[in-house]
Amino acid sequence: MVVLERHTTDASPTKSEENFATFHSQAHFWGRLTIWSVIICTIALPLYLSFGLGYHPGWSVILTGFLSYGAVVSIIWFVEPISYYPILGVSGTYLAFLTGNIGNMCLPSASIAQSIVKAEPGTRKGEVTATLAISAASIVNTTMLIAVILGGSYLINALPESIRASFSFVLPAIFGGVLAQFALKKPVWGIGAIGLGIFAALGPIPPSFQTFICIAGTVLFAVILEKMKASEQTS
């Protein structure tokens, strides 16, 4: 019995690594398949309208619209995957970018679930927790969307104006809750993040770079603080 227990204990980390590698392999396969399927379906309709039904607006109009839109949000195409990956992991990143609503649904759901089960972001437990949380949030969101699409306009119009006016505060409240959750662990980091956010919002920063300035600045601020703390401890 002792030999059997020792063998199981020694073999379990290797088996766990193999299982997680298989999990990542399956996540890459299904993630790429579903993402490319959605891309093809998204492009198929405008292609059909343009060349099947003859409603093509002209390449100059398309190029102008793309460049105008890309000038505003192109930085987000690179910032979001890099900044969200440490919390979401491989499978969570595929799922989040497939379902959308990353900042106001997927990321808060993942971070809150990780906090509840005490799973550190970037670990295996953290990635699995994030994936399950995003899956649950996506199911609830889809269910609610179906209900809202079928009868939401009637319900919203039936609500008092005071309640409808408060809907504009929902997204800031979500971001504020997520910030408070992380700031409680590192209050100085939270103060720095708030300061950078105020500077990006009120300073001479173009809107397309505000998110990048907040994320990159907060990371740089945290790294400098940790290096200063480490140098003080060694000296």
Backbone bond lengths (Angstrom), bond angles and torsions (degrees), N, CA, C in turn:
res aa  C-N    CA-C-N  psi(-1)  N-CA   C-N-CA  omega(-1)  CA-C   N-CA-C  phi
1 M - - - 1.462 - - 1.518 110.65 -
2 V 1.327 116.78 -40.80 1.459 120.92 -179.93 1.519 110.29 -63.98
3 V 1.356 116.09 -42.35 1.461 120.49 -179.83 1.522 110.30 -64.69
4 L 1.334 116.50 -40.83 1.454 120.96 179.94 1.517 111.17 -63.80
5 E 1.334 117.62 -43.18 1.458 121.11 179.35 1.527 111.15 -65.21
6 R 1.322 116.79 -39.73 1.453 120.00 179.80 1.521 110.36 -65.75
7 H 1.331 116.34 -41.33 1.466 120.05 179.59 1.524 110.87 -64.12
8 T 1.324 116.10 -40.48 1.466 119.60 179.65 1.518 111.53 -66.13
9 T 1.332 116.83 -40.01 1.456 120.88 -179.70 1.520 111.21 -66.11
10 D 1.347 116.26 -41.34 1.453 119.25 -178.36 1.522 111.97 -70.41
11 A 1.343 116.18 -32.55 1.457 119.49 -174.47 1.523 112.39 -85.80
12 S 1.349 117.61 -19.59 1.453 119.97 -173.47 1.525 114.29 -62.81
13 P 1.355 120.47 -40.79 1.471 117.20 178.56 1.520 112.78 -61.68
14 T 1.343 117.41 -40.78 1.462 120.22 179.56 1.515 110.81 -64.51
15 K 1.322 116.39 -43.02 1.458 120.69 178.38 1.527 110.55 -63.35
16 S 1.326 116.40 -39.47 1.459 120.31 179.10 1.528 111.40 -64.46
17 E 1.326 115.69 -40.46 1.466 119.19 178.20 1.524 111.10 -65.23
18 E 1.325 116.69 -40.15 1.462 120.16 178.23 1.525 110.81 -64.58
19 N 1.316 116.54 -42.41 1.471 119.85 179.70 1.522 110.96 -64.04
20 F 1.333 117.22 -40.60 1.457 119.44 -178.83 1.522 111.23 -71.93
21 A 1.336 117.07 -33.20 1.465 119.87 174.99 1.527 110.44 -64.65
22 T 1.340 116.78 -39.46 1.464 120.73 175.85 1.528 110.76 -64.95
23 F 1.321 115.68 -40.30 1.468 120.80 177.06 1.521 110.66 -59.91
24 H 1.330 117.75 -44.52 1.467 121.36 178.71 1.524 111.02 -65.94
25 S 1.321 116.74 -39.28 1.461 119.98 179.08 1.526 110.80 -62.20
26 Q 1.323 116.52 -44.28 1.461 120.54 177.58 1.531 111.28 -66.41
27 A 1.345 115.96 -37.01 1.467 119.45 178.33 1.521 111.20 -63.73
28 H 1.346 116.56 -41.78 1.464 119.81 177.82 1.535 110.94 -63.78
29 F 1.325 115.87 -41.91 1.472 119.30 -178.00 1.520 110.93 -63.65
30 W 1.316 116.63 -55.54 1.459 120.05 -176.57 1.526 111.36 -71.64
31 G 1.324 117.17 -32.21 1.459 119.67 177.59 1.515 112.04 -64.00
32 R 1.333 116.47 -47.74 1.467 119.91 178.92 1.527 110.94 -65.57
33 L 1.324 116.11 -39.75 1.460 119.65 -179.14 1.524 111.16 -62.61
34 T 1.321 116.73 -47.83 1.464 119.82 -177.33 1.528 111.60 -71.13
35 I 1.326 117.08 -39.98 1.465 119.64 179.72 1.528 110.79 -62.78
36 W 1.347 116.65 -47.00 1.465 119.98 179.58 1.522 111.47 -66.37
37 S 1.332 117.13 -33.60 1.465 119.79 176.83 1.525 111.09 -63.71
38 V 1.339 116.02 -42.30 1.463 120.09 178.71 1.527 110.34 -66.60
39 I 1.338 116.92 -40.06 1.474 119.90 178.43 1.528 110.48 -61.12
40 I 1.336 115.94 -44.86 1.471 119.58 -179.64 1.525 110.92 -63.60
41 C 1.332 116.77 -43.44 1.466 119.68 178.96 1.528 111.65 -65.06
42 T 1.333 115.84 -35.99 1.462 119.35 179.65 1.517 111.53 -66.71
43 I 1.334 116.31 -39.39 1.465 120.11 -178.83 1.525 111.62 -79.22
44 A 1.335 116.75 -26.32 1.467 120.04 -173.87 1.533 112.03 -62.13
45 L 1.325 117.85 -41.54 1.468 119.97 -177.32 1.526 112.60 -64.41
46 P 1.347 119.65 -51.47 1.478 117.10 177.86 1.523 113.10 -63.47
47 L 1.350 117.98 -31.42 1.465 119.73 176.02 1.528 110.67 -65.42
48 Y 1.315 116.19 -40.31 1.469 120.17 178.99 1.523 110.52 -66.92
49 L 1.341 116.41 -42.88 1.464 119.30 178.97 1.530 111.57 -65.37
50 S 1.358 115.70 -35.67 1.461 119.56 -175.94 1.516 112.21 -75.98
51 F 1.351 115.88 -49.82 1.467 119.49 -171.51 1.529 112.89 -104.99
52 G 1.346 116.99 -21.86 1.456 119.38 178.58 1.512 112.63 -84.34
53 L 1.332 115.57 -43.49 1.463 120.48 -177.86 1.529 112.97 -104.45
54 G 1.324 116.78 -5.25 1.463 120.31 175.32 1.509 115.49 78.90
55 Y 1.331 117.59 27.62 1.466 120.84 179.68 1.525 112.53 -100.65
56 H 1.308 117.80 26.49 1.460 120.66 -178.24 1.536 109.90 -66.35
57 P 1.362 118.11 125.67 1.474 119.96 -175.97 1.520 114.15 -80.65
58 G 1.334 117.21 -10.46 1.465 119.95 -175.92 1.519 110.59 108.07
59 W 1.341 116.35 141.53 1.462 120.40 -175.28 1.521 112.18 -67.67
60 S 1.306 118.88 -30.56 1.465 120.98 -179.78 1.528 110.91 -64.38
61 V 1.332 116.88 -40.76 1.466 120.31 178.40 1.530 110.56 -66.16
62 I 1.337 116.23 -42.86 1.467 120.54 179.91 1.517 110.43 -64.06
63 L 1.329 116.70 -45.54 1.464 120.20 -178.47 1.523 111.42 -65.47
64 T 1.322 116.91 -39.55 1.460 120.62 178.46 1.524 111.33 -64.14
65 G 1.327 116.42 -43.86 1.459 120.07 178.14 1.515 112.41 -64.49
66 F 1.345 116.15 -40.75 1.463 119.56 179.98 1.525 111.60 -65.18
67 L 1.339 116.78 -44.14 1.461 120.44 -179.87 1.526 111.22 -66.10
68 S 1.326 116.92 -38.42 1.471 119.79 178.13 1.519 111.30 -64.66
69 Y 1.312 115.82 -42.85 1.463 119.97 179.31 1.522 111.24 -71.00
70 G 1.343 116.32 -43.05 1.461 120.39 -179.07 1.510 112.99 -64.12
71 A 1.329 117.79 -32.49 1.461 120.52 179.16 1.521 111.77 -63.83
72 V 1.337 116.92 -25.97 1.461 120.92 -177.79 1.525 111.61 -90.52
73 V 1.323 117.71 -42.48 1.471 120.39 -169.99 1.527 113.80 -114.05
74 S 1.321 119.48 0.96 1.463 119.71 -174.65 1.524 112.31 -61.31
75 I 1.327 117.40 -33.31 1.464 119.85 179.46 1.525 110.89 -63.63
76 I 1.342 116.32 -30.21 1.469 120.18 -179.40 1.525 110.76 -68.82
77 W 1.345 117.93 -28.37 1.454 120.74 178.92 1.521 111.69 -59.33
78 F 1.307 117.29 -27.87 1.461 121.85 -179.23 1.525 112.21 -100.96
79 V 1.342 116.36 -35.34 1.463 119.97 -175.41 1.525 111.67 -71.09
80 E 1.342 117.38 -45.52 1.466 119.94 -173.81 1.530 113.37 -62.39
81 P 1.342 120.11 -50.73 1.477 117.75 -179.88 1.524 113.02 -59.66
82 I 1.344 117.00 -38.63 1.465 120.15 -178.25 1.522 110.76 -70.41
83 S 1.334 117.37 -43.47 1.459 120.49 -175.43 1.525 112.82 -76.12
84 Y 1.334 118.02 -30.24 1.464 120.38 -178.28 1.524 113.11 -86.41
85 Y 1.330 117.46 -22.20 1.469 120.25 -173.15 1.531 113.34 -58.89
86 P 1.344 120.48 -42.63 1.468 118.25 -178.24 1.522 113.99 -57.69
87 I 1.321 117.85 -30.51 1.468 120.77 179.74 1.524 111.38 -88.07
88 L 1.331 117.40 -39.56 1.466 120.54 -173.65 1.514 112.82 -84.15
89 G 1.341 118.49 -32.07 1.463 120.39 -175.62 1.517 111.33 76.66
90 V 1.336 115.99 -174.25 1.465 121.41 -176.77 1.529 111.05 -65.54
91 S 1.311 116.28 -58.69 1.469 120.27 -176.10 1.520 111.65 -66.30
92 G 1.333 116.94 -39.22 1.453 119.87 179.53 1.521 112.62 -65.70
93 T 1.343 116.65 -34.37 1.466 120.23 178.66 1.522 110.83 -66.79
94 Y 1.330 116.85 -45.81 1.471 119.75 176.33 1.522 110.54 -57.09
95 L 1.323 116.16 -48.31 1.459 120.48 -175.53 1.525 111.72 -66.89
96 A 1.326 116.08 -40.20 1.467 119.60 -178.26 1.523 111.39 -66.54
97 F 1.332 117.03 -44.31 1.458 119.02 -178.69 1.529 111.67 -75.34
98 L 1.316 117.49 -16.97 1.462 120.01 173.94 1.521 110.96 -77.86
99 T 1.319 117.02 -44.04 1.462 120.99 -175.86 1.525 112.46 -84.27
100 G 1.351 117.59 -26.02 1.458 120.30 -177.76 1.515 111.86 81.78
101 N 1.338 115.82 -169.99 1.469 121.77 -177.44 1.524 111.26 53.73
102 I 1.326 116.62 44.94 1.460 120.23 -173.84 1.529 110.79 -66.92
103 G 1.329 115.66 -53.47 1.453 119.15 -174.40 1.513 114.09 -68.53
104 N 1.325 117.96 -34.23 1.465 120.09 -174.90 1.519 113.59 -103.32
105 M 1.343 119.58 -1.19 1.456 120.54 177.93 1.534 112.07 -137.37
106 C 1.328 116.81 -60.35 1.470 120.50 -172.25 1.520 112.28 -65.12
107 L 1.329 116.84 -50.93 1.459 120.40 -177.59 1.523 112.81 -64.47
108 P 1.347 119.55 -47.46 1.473 118.13 175.82 1.524 113.12 -60.68
109 S 1.333 117.86 -39.93 1.465 120.08 179.22 1.521 110.95 -62.29
110 A 1.343 116.49 -44.36 1.459 120.65 -179.40 1.520 111.47 -64.86
111 S 1.325 117.05 -46.39 1.470 119.71 -176.72 1.523 111.94 -67.17
112 I 1.328 117.43 -39.05 1.464 120.10 179.47 1.528 110.16 -67.97
113 A 1.345 117.44 -42.12 1.464 120.12 178.58 1.529 111.31 -63.44
114 Q 1.329 116.79 -41.35 1.463 120.04 177.38 1.519 111.71 -62.85
115 S 1.327 116.37 -37.89 1.459 120.14 178.33 1.523 111.53 -67.07
116 I 1.330 117.00 -38.06 1.471 120.28 -178.01 1.532 111.21 -67.42
117 V 1.340 116.55 -43.50 1.466 119.72 -177.59 1.523 111.94 -90.60
118 K 1.355 116.73 4.50 1.467 122.65 178.94 1.535 111.43 58.26
119 A 1.317 115.16 49.71 1.468 121.80 177.14 1.520 108.98 -107.86
120 E 1.318 116.39 126.84 1.453 120.95 -179.24 1.533 110.18 -77.04
121 P 1.330 118.30 136.49 1.475 120.40 174.73 1.526 110.56 -60.06
122 G 1.314 115.98 142.31 1.453 120.94 -179.49 1.517 114.25 91.80
123 T 1.328 117.54 -7.15 1.462 121.25 177.49 1.529 109.62 -97.77
124 R 1.337 115.75 169.59 1.463 119.69 178.56 1.524 111.06 -63.63
125 K 1.324 115.42 -44.47 1.461 119.22 178.75 1.524 110.73 -62.32
126 G 1.331 116.07 -38.61 1.459 119.57 178.87 1.511 112.40 -65.25
127 E 1.342 117.14 -39.90 1.463 120.15 -179.98 1.523 111.52 -67.44
128 V 1.330 116.90 -45.02 1.460 119.86 179.23 1.530 110.50 -63.53
129 T 1.327 116.12 -41.20 1.464 120.09 177.77 1.523 111.17 -61.25
130 A 1.336 116.32 -44.33 1.467 120.29 179.19 1.523 111.57 -62.55
131 T 1.326 116.44 -41.52 1.468 120.49 -179.80 1.523 111.30 -63.30
132 L 1.325 116.56 -45.00 1.471 120.09 179.49 1.530 110.69 -65.77
133 A 1.332 116.93 -39.81 1.466 120.02 -179.72 1.528 111.12 -65.71
134 I 1.332 116.92 -42.93 1.466 120.43 179.68 1.521 110.31 -66.50
135 S 1.342 116.50 -38.42 1.468 119.69 178.40 1.524 110.71 -61.58
136 A 1.337 115.86 -47.04 1.463 119.45 179.41 1.521 111.25 -63.13
137 A 1.335 116.32 -43.39 1.470 119.76 179.73 1.523 111.27 -63.90
138 S 1.334 117.13 -37.69 1.462 120.66 179.90 1.523 111.67 -66.90
139 I 1.344 116.40 -39.83 1.461 120.03 178.50 1.535 110.41 -63.85
140 V 1.344 115.26 -46.23 1.465 119.21 178.66 1.523 110.59 -63.00
141 N 1.333 116.39 -41.95 1.458 120.47 -179.29 1.529 111.56 -63.43
142 T 1.343 115.98 -43.26 1.470 119.54 179.17 1.523 111.28 -64.48
143 T 1.331 115.95 -41.58 1.462 119.91 178.12 1.522 111.57 -61.79
144 M 1.339 115.17 -43.82 1.459 119.03 178.92 1.530 111.87 -67.40
145 L 1.350 115.74 -35.85 1.466 118.76 178.92 1.519 111.55 -62.91
146 I 1.326 115.65 -41.58 1.463 118.95 179.11 1.532 110.22 -61.28
147 A 1.351 115.82 -43.54 1.462 119.59 179.73 1.526 110.89 -65.79
148 V 1.348 116.42 -40.31 1.465 119.94 -178.55 1.530 110.92 -69.41
149 I 1.341 115.97 -39.71 1.466 119.10 179.93 1.530 110.49 -63.44
150 L 1.328 116.35 -39.35 1.454 119.77 -177.24 1.528 112.66 -75.29
151 G 1.336 116.10 -36.81 1.473 116.98 -176.74 1.501 114.53 -142.01
152 G 1.356 116.49 13.19 1.456 119.07 -174.91 1.510 114.16 -68.36
153 S 1.329 117.23 -39.70 1.465 119.16 -178.07 1.527 111.24 -61.69
154 Y 1.314 115.95 -37.37 1.473 119.03 178.44 1.529 110.64 -67.34
155 L 1.354 115.93 -42.79 1.466 119.45 -178.86 1.527 111.31 -65.97
156 I 1.328 116.49 -42.09 1.464 119.56 -178.60 1.526 110.58 -65.34
157 N 1.309 116.40 -41.83 1.473 119.41 179.33 1.523 111.62 -67.03
158 A 1.332 116.05 -24.87 1.463 119.29 179.43 1.523 112.45 -80.35
159 L 1.323 117.65 -15.20 1.463 120.79 -179.22 1.519 110.43 -75.41
160 P 1.322 117.37 151.55 1.477 119.99 175.77 1.532 111.03 -64.07
161 E 1.301 115.71 154.21 1.462 121.11 -178.30 1.521 111.39 -62.22
162 S 1.333 118.23 -33.62 1.462 121.13 -179.97 1.525 111.51 -63.39
163 I 1.334 116.84 -36.12 1.461 120.52 178.85 1.527 110.36 -74.11
164 R 1.314 117.48 -40.73 1.463 120.33 179.43 1.526 111.89 -65.10
165 A 1.318 116.38 -33.09 1.472 119.75 178.34 1.519 111.76 -67.52
166 S 1.348 117.28 -25.56 1.465 120.19 -178.62 1.523 112.73 -78.08
167 F 1.347 118.53 -10.13 1.460 120.49 -179.21 1.522 112.00 -62.62
168 S 1.330 117.58 -26.99 1.467 120.30 -179.04 1.518 112.47 -69.05
169 F 1.337 117.50 -14.37 1.464 121.01 -179.96 1.523 112.88 -94.92
170 V 1.331 117.89 -1.50 1.457 120.65 -175.88 1.533 110.93 -65.32
171 L 1.340 117.21 -50.67 1.459 120.71 -177.62 1.525 112.32 -64.06
172 P 1.351 120.21 -46.73 1.469 118.62 175.20 1.523 113.22 -58.53
173 A 1.342 117.22 -35.17 1.459 120.25 179.23 1.527 111.15 -65.49
174 I 1.339 116.87 -38.32 1.462 120.47 178.29 1.522 110.59 -64.12
175 F 1.346 115.88 -48.63 1.457 119.49 179.83 1.527 111.49 -64.00
176 G 1.322 116.48 -37.08 1.457 119.68 177.80 1.513 112.33 -64.03
177 G 1.331 116.66 -39.57 1.459 119.80 177.37 1.511 113.01 -65.21
178 V 1.326 116.89 -40.86 1.462 120.73 178.32 1.528 110.50 -66.02
179 L 1.340 116.86 -42.56 1.463 120.48 178.37 1.524 110.82 -61.37
180 A 1.342 116.78 -44.02 1.463 120.15 179.74 1.523 111.14 -63.05
181 Q 1.321 117.21 -37.50 1.456 120.76 -179.86 1.521 111.64 -60.74
182 F 1.340 116.80 -43.93 1.461 120.07 179.97 1.527 111.66 -80.41
183 A 1.324 117.57 -32.96 1.458 120.41 -177.80 1.518 112.15 -68.57
184 L 1.330 117.81 -26.48 1.454 119.93 177.68 1.531 111.41 -64.78
185 K 1.323 116.83 -30.41 1.467 120.14 178.14 1.523 111.12 -76.16
186 K 1.331 116.82 -39.87 1.467 122.58 -179.50 1.528 108.37 -132.11
187 P 1.335 118.13 83.03 1.475 119.67 -174.74 1.528 113.55 -59.34
188 V 1.334 117.29 -37.11 1.466 119.38 -178.83 1.523 110.19 -65.37
189 W 1.335 116.37 -39.34 1.467 119.38 176.10 1.524 110.58 -60.75
190 G 1.335 116.18 -40.66 1.459 119.81 179.75 1.518 112.14 -63.07
191 I 1.337 116.49 -40.24 1.463 120.27 178.29 1.532 109.87 -63.30
192 G 1.340 115.75 -43.55 1.467 119.12 177.95 1.517 112.55 -62.78
193 A 1.335 116.57 -40.73 1.468 120.26 179.65 1.527 111.12 -64.79
194 I 1.339 116.76 -41.36 1.463 120.06 178.70 1.528 110.22 -64.65
195 G 1.328 116.27 -42.10 1.462 119.83 178.66 1.518 112.57 -61.55
196 L 1.332 116.30 -42.79 1.460 119.78 177.92 1.530 111.08 -66.29
197 G 1.341 116.46 -37.59 1.461 119.66 177.82 1.515 112.46 -63.03
198 I 1.347 116.16 -41.49 1.472 119.73 177.94 1.520 110.56 -65.59
199 F 1.346 115.90 -41.58 1.466 119.43 179.49 1.523 110.87 -64.20
200 A 1.361 116.89 -42.39 1.467 119.76 -179.44 1.518 111.72 -66.84
201 A 1.335 116.96 -35.33 1.464 120.08 -177.56 1.528 112.43 -77.67
202 L 1.336 117.01 -37.81 1.462 120.51 -174.96 1.521 113.38 -102.83
203 G 1.333 117.84 -15.64 1.454 120.94 -178.27 1.518 112.06 -85.09
204 P 1.324 115.36 -178.71 1.476 119.97 -178.13 1.530 112.42 -81.73
205 I 1.328 116.52 54.84 1.460 121.53 -178.56 1.521 108.43 -106.68
206 P 1.337 119.10 126.97 1.469 120.50 176.33 1.527 110.69 -60.17
207 P 1.321 118.94 144.30 1.475 121.00 -178.80 1.514 113.98 -55.60
208 S 1.331 117.80 -32.68 1.461 120.33 -178.12 1.511 112.46 -69.40
209 F 1.350 118.50 -18.56 1.455 122.00 -177.80 1.531 112.57 -107.32
210 Q 1.324 118.05 -2.14 1.460 119.89 -175.60 1.526 112.10 -64.24
211 T 1.338 117.02 -44.80 1.465 120.22 178.89 1.518 110.96 -62.92
212 F 1.319 116.24 -42.98 1.468 120.22 -179.96 1.528 111.21 -62.98
213 I 1.337 117.18 -42.84 1.457 120.79 -179.83 1.530 110.35 -62.47
214 C 1.328 117.17 -42.77 1.468 120.96 -179.31 1.521 111.57 -64.10
215 I 1.327 116.86 -47.19 1.465 120.27 -177.01 1.523 111.20 -69.68
216 A 1.348 116.22 -53.12 1.462 119.68 -178.06 1.525 111.21 -64.10
217 G 1.326 116.89 -40.07 1.464 119.73 179.75 1.515 112.51 -65.36
218 T 1.328 117.08 -41.29 1.465 119.97 178.59 1.523 111.41 -65.09
219 V 1.324 117.07 -42.22 1.466 120.68 177.51 1.527 110.55 -61.45
220 L 1.334 116.50 -46.30 1.462 120.39 179.49 1.520 111.14 -63.22
221 F 1.319 116.84 -41.45 1.467 121.88 178.30 1.533 110.95 -61.24
222 A 1.337 116.61 -43.24 1.459 120.67 -179.98 1.528 111.44 -67.11
223 V 1.323 117.07 -40.58 1.468 120.65 179.37 1.520 110.83 -63.42
224 I 1.331 117.07 -42.86 1.470 120.57 179.60 1.521 110.66 -64.04
225 L 1.334 117.00 -42.47 1.465 120.00 178.67 1.522 111.76 -62.58
226 E 1.329 116.94 -43.52 1.459 119.96 -179.51 1.532 111.44 -65.72
227 K 1.328 117.03 -37.56 1.470 119.74 177.10 1.524 111.14 -66.59
228 M 1.326 117.32 -39.73 1.462 120.61 177.16 1.520 110.97 -64.38
229 K 1.340 116.26 -40.65 1.461 119.90 178.77 1.525 110.88 -65.85
230 A 1.339 117.07 -40.62 1.463 120.36 179.39 1.521 111.36 -65.97
231 S 1.341 117.10 -39.67 1.473 119.86 179.41 1.522 111.28 -67.22
232 E 1.346 117.24 -34.72 1.459 119.81 177.41 1.524 111.58 -67.95
233 Q 1.323 116.85 -37.12 1.466 119.95 179.59 1.521 112.33 -69.62
234 T 1.338 117.19 -35.58 1.469 120.36 -179.70 1.512 112.26 -76.89
235 S 1.354 117.23 -26.88 1.464 120.67 -178.04 1.531 111.31 -89.22
